[in-house]
Amino acid sequence: MKKHSAVESDINALEQHGLDRCPDSGIDGYRRYVGLAVLGTNLHRLGSVLQKQSSQAVKKAA
């Protein structure tokens, strides 16, 4: 049951970032779209981590 909840959360996160429809047709377009969605999500997470590290560095310097 826990795995299902994690998948639902990930799907919701993708939908909230504009990835609720796949404009490409066919399996190749779908795979490309999913790959770009995963890349976008990873970039979003990476940005959050970098912002957190930056704010912690500023707090330590002060």
DSSP file (Angstrom, degrees, kcal/mol; ACC not computed):
  #  RESIDUE AA STRUCTURE BP1 BP2  ACC     N-H-->O    O-->H-N    N-H-->O    O-->H-N    TCO  KAPPA ALPHA  PHI   PSI    X-CA   Y-CA   Z-CA
    1    1 A M     >        0   0    0      0, 0.0     4,-1.7     0, 0.0     5,-0.1   0.000 360.0 360.0 360.0 -32.9    0.0    0.0    0.0
    2    2 A K  H  >  +     0   0    0      1,-0.2     4,-1.9     2,-0.2     5,-0.2   0.880 360.0  54.4 -65.9 -37.3    2.9    2.4    0.7
    3    3 A K  H  > S+     0   0    0      1,-0.2     4,-2.1     2,-0.2    -1,-0.2   0.898 105.9  53.0 -63.5 -39.4    4.2    2.1   -2.8
    4    4 A H  H  > S+     0   0    0      1,-0.2     4,-2.4     2,-0.2    -1,-0.2   0.907 107.4  51.3 -62.3 -41.7    0.8    3.1   -4.2
    5    5 A S  H  X S+     0   0    0     -4,-1.7     4,-2.0     1,-0.2    -1,-0.2   0.892 108.9  51.1 -63.2 -39.4    0.8    6.2   -2.1
    6    6 A A  H  X S+     0   0    0     -4,-1.9     4,-2.1     2,-0.2    -1,-0.2   0.896 110.3  49.2 -65.2 -39.9    4.2    7.2   -3.3
    7    7 A V  H  X S+     0   0    0     -4,-2.1     4,-2.6     2,-0.2    -2,-0.2   0.921 109.9  50.9 -65.9 -43.4    3.2    6.8   -6.9
    8    8 A E  H  X S+     0   0    0     -4,-2.4     4,-2.3     1,-0.2    -1,-0.2   0.890 109.9  50.8 -61.1 -39.4    0.0    8.9   -6.4
    9    9 A S  H  X S+     0   0    0     -4,-2.0     4,-2.2     2,-0.2    -1,-0.2   0.911 110.9  48.0 -64.6 -42.9    2.1   11.6   -4.8
   10   10 A D  H  X S+     0   0    0     -4,-2.1     4,-2.1     2,-0.2    -2,-0.2   0.900 111.1  50.5 -65.5 -40.7    4.5   11.6   -7.7
   11   11 A I  H  X S+     0   0    0     -4,-2.6     4,-2.4     1,-0.2    -2,-0.2   0.919 110.3  50.0 -62.7 -43.5    1.7   11.8  -10.2
   12   12 A N  H  X S+     0   0    0     -4,-2.3     4,-2.2     1,-0.2    -1,-0.2   0.903 108.6  52.5 -62.5 -41.1    0.1   14.7   -8.4
   13   13 A A  H  X S+     0   0    0     -4,-2.2     4,-0.8     1,-0.2    -1,-0.2   0.904 110.2  48.2 -62.4 -40.9    3.5   16.5   -8.4
   14   14 A L  H ><>S+     0   0    0     -4,-2.1     5,-2.3     1,-0.2     3,-0.8   0.916 110.8  50.8 -64.8 -42.7    3.8   16.1  -12.1
   15   15 A E  H ><5S+     0   0    0     -4,-2.4     3,-1.5     1,-0.2     5,-0.3   0.877 105.9  55.6 -62.9 -37.2    0.2   17.3  -12.7
   16   16 A Q  H 3<5S+     0   0    0     -4,-2.2    -1,-0.2     1,-0.3    -2,-0.2   0.706 104.6  54.6 -69.9 -19.0    0.9   20.4  -10.6
   17   17 A H  T <<5S-     0   0    0     -4,-0.8    -1,-0.3    -3,-0.8    -2,-0.2   0.071 129.0 -91.6-103.1  23.3    3.8   21.3  -12.8
   18   18 A G  T < 5S+     0   0    0     -3,-1.5     3,-0.4     1,-0.1    -3,-0.2   0.587  94.7 117.1  87.2  10.9    1.8   21.2  -16.0
   19   19 A L      < +     0   0    0     -5,-2.3    -4,-0.2     1,-0.2    -3,-0.1  -0.198  33.9 111.5-105.4  42.5    2.4   17.6  -17.0
   20   20 A D  S    S+     0   0    0     -5,-0.3     2,-0.4    -6,-0.1    -1,-0.2   0.554  75.3  45.3 -92.2  -7.5   -1.2   16.4  -16.8
   21   21 A R        -     0   0    0     -3,-0.4    -1,-0.1    -6,-0.1     0, 0.0  -0.990  69.4-142.6-135.6 145.3   -1.6   15.9  -20.5
   22   22 A C        -     0   0    0     -2,-0.4     8,-0.1     1,-0.1    -3,-0.0  -0.897  13.1-174.9-107.8 104.5    0.7   14.2  -23.1
   23   23 A P        +     0   0    0      0, 0.0     2,-0.2     0, 0.0    -1,-0.1   0.700  60.5  88.3 -74.2 -17.3    0.5   16.1  -26.4
   24   24 A D  S    S-     0   0    0      5,-0.2     2,-0.3     6,-0.1    -2,-0.1  -0.501  70.3-141.1 -80.2 150.1    2.7   13.6  -28.2
   25   25 A S     >  +     0   0    0     -2,-0.2     4,-0.7     4,-0.1     3,-0.1  -0.807  56.4  27.1-111.2 154.7    1.1   10.6  -29.9
   26   26 A G  H  > S-     0   0    0     -2,-0.3     4,-2.1     3,-0.2     5,-0.1   0.000  95.6 -72.8  85.0 166.8    2.3    7.0  -30.0
   27   27 A I  H  > S+     0   0    0      1,-0.2     4,-2.6     2,-0.2     5,-0.2   0.859 129.6  54.0 -68.0 -36.2    4.5    5.1  -27.7
   28   28 A D  H  > S+     0   0    0      2,-0.2     4,-2.3     1,-0.2    -1,-0.2   0.918 110.6  46.2 -65.7 -42.0    7.7    6.9  -28.7
   29   29 A G  H  X S+     0   0    0     -4,-0.7     4,-2.5     2,-0.2    -2,-0.2   0.893 112.5  51.1 -64.7 -39.7    6.1   10.3  -28.0
   30   30 A Y  H  X S+     0   0    0     -4,-2.1     4,-2.7     2,-0.2     5,-0.2   0.929 110.6  48.1 -63.2 -45.9    4.8    9.0  -24.7
   31   31 A R  H  X S+     0   0    0     -4,-2.6     4,-2.5     1,-0.2    -2,-0.2   0.909 112.4  49.2 -62.0 -42.2    8.2    7.7  -23.6
   32   32 A R  H  X S+     0   0    0     -4,-2.3     4,-2.4     2,-0.2    -1,-0.2   0.922 112.2  48.5 -62.1 -44.4    9.8   11.0  -24.6
   33   33 A Y  H  X S+     0   0    0     -4,-2.5     4,-2.1     2,-0.2    -2,-0.2   0.903 111.9  48.2 -64.7 -42.6    7.2   13.0  -22.6
   34   34 A V  H  X S+     0   0    0     -4,-2.7     4,-2.5     2,-0.2    -1,-0.2   0.914 110.8  52.0 -64.6 -41.9    7.7   10.8  -19.6
   35   35 A G  H  X S+     0   0    0     -4,-2.5     4,-2.3     1,-0.2    -2,-0.2   0.910 110.8  47.1 -60.4 -42.6   11.4   11.1  -19.8
   36   36 A L  H  X S+     0   0    0     -4,-2.4     4,-2.7     2,-0.2    -1,-0.2   0.862 110.3  53.4 -66.9 -35.4   11.2   14.9  -20.0
   37   37 A A  H  X S+     0   0    0     -4,-2.1     4,-2.3     2,-0.2    -2,-0.2   0.917 110.0  47.0 -64.9 -42.8    8.7   14.9  -17.0
   38   38 A V  H  X S+     0   0    0     -4,-2.5     4,-2.5     2,-0.2    -2,-0.2   0.922 112.7  49.9 -64.2 -44.1   11.2   12.9  -14.9
   39   39 A L  H  X S+     0   0    0     -4,-2.3     4,-2.4     1,-0.2    -2,-0.2   0.927 111.0  49.3 -59.8 -45.8   14.0   15.2  -15.9
   40   40 A G  H  X S+     0   0    0     -4,-2.7     4,-2.1     1,-0.2    -1,-0.2   0.897 111.2  49.0 -61.5 -41.6   11.9   18.2  -15.0
   41   41 A T  H  X S+     0   0    0     -4,-2.3     4,-2.4     2,-0.2    -1,-0.2   0.911 111.0  50.0 -65.2 -42.2   11.0   16.8  -11.6
   42   42 A N  H  X S+     0   0    0     -4,-2.5     4,-2.6     1,-0.2    -2,-0.2   0.894 110.2  50.1 -64.4 -39.6   14.7   16.0  -10.9
   43   43 A L  H  X S+     0   0    0     -4,-2.4     4,-2.5     2,-0.2    -1,-0.2   0.888 109.7  51.7 -64.3 -38.3   15.8   19.5  -11.8
   44   44 A H  H  X S+     0   0    0     -4,-2.1     4,-1.8     2,-0.2    -2,-0.2   0.926 112.2  45.6 -63.4 -45.0   13.1   20.9   -9.5
   45   45 A R  H  X S+     0   0    0     -4,-2.4     4,-2.2     2,-0.2    -2,-0.2   0.910 111.7  51.8 -64.8 -42.5   14.3   18.7   -6.6
   46   46 A L  H  X S+     0   0    0     -4,-2.6     4,-2.6     1,-0.2    -2,-0.2   0.912 108.3  51.8 -61.0 -43.1   17.9   19.6   -7.3
   47   47 A G  H  X S+     0   0    0     -4,-2.5     4,-2.3     1,-0.2    -1,-0.2   0.890 108.6  51.1 -60.0 -40.2   17.0   23.3   -7.3
   48   48 A S  H  X S+     0   0    0     -4,-1.8     4,-2.1     2,-0.2    -1,-0.2   0.910 110.6  48.6 -64.1 -42.2   15.3   22.9   -3.9
   49   49 A V  H  X S+     0   0    0     -4,-2.2     4,-2.5     1,-0.2    -2,-0.2   0.921 111.9  49.0 -64.2 -44.1   18.4   21.1   -2.5
   50   50 A L  H  X S+     0   0    0     -4,-2.6     4,-2.3     1,-0.2    -2,-0.2   0.885 110.7  50.2 -64.6 -38.9   20.7   23.8   -3.8
   51   51 A Q  H  X S+     0   0    0     -4,-2.3     4,-2.4     2,-0.2    -1,-0.2   0.904 111.0  49.4 -64.9 -40.6   18.5   26.6   -2.4
   52   52 A K  H  X S+     0   0    0     -4,-2.1     4,-2.0     2,-0.2    -2,-0.2   0.920 111.9  47.9 -65.0 -43.8   18.4   24.9    1.0
   53   53 A Q  H  X S+     0   0    0     -4,-2.5     4,-2.1     1,-0.2    -2,-0.2   0.899 111.8  50.9 -63.2 -40.3   22.2   24.5    1.0
   54   54 A S  H  X S+     0   0    0     -4,-2.3     4,-2.1     1,-0.2    -2,-0.2   0.914 110.1  48.1 -64.3 -43.6   22.7   28.1    0.1
   55   55 A S  H  X S+     0   0    0     -4,-2.4     4,-1.9     1,-0.2    -1,-0.2   0.864 111.3  51.2 -68.0 -33.9   20.4   29.4    2.8
   56   56 A Q  H  X S+     0   0    0     -4,-2.0     4,-2.1     2,-0.2    -1,-0.2   0.884 108.8  51.5 -68.5 -37.1   22.2   27.2    5.4
   57   57 A A  H  X S+     0   0    0     -4,-2.1     4,-2.0     2,-0.2    -2,-0.2   0.888 109.3  50.3 -65.6 -38.8   25.6   28.6    4.2
   58   58 A V  H  X S+     0   0    0     -4,-2.1     4,-1.3     2,-0.2    -1,-0.2   0.902 109.8  50.4 -65.6 -40.8   24.3   32.1    4.6
   59   59 A K  H  < S+     0   0    0     -4,-1.9    -2,-0.2     1,-0.2    -1,-0.2   0.890 110.9  49.0 -64.7 -39.0   23.1   31.4    8.1
   60   60 A K  H  < S+     0   0    0     -4,-2.1    -1,-0.2     1,-0.2    -2,-0.2   0.864 110.1  51.7 -68.2 -35.4   26.5   29.9    9.1
   61   61 A A  H  <        0   0    0     -4,-2.0    -1,-0.2     1,-0.2    -2,-0.2   0.763 360.0 360.0 -72.2 -24.9   28.3   32.9    7.7
   62   62 A A     <        0   0    0     -4,-1.3    -1,-0.2    -5,-0.1    -2,-0.2   0.472 360.0 360.0 -81.2 360.0   26.2   35.3    9.7
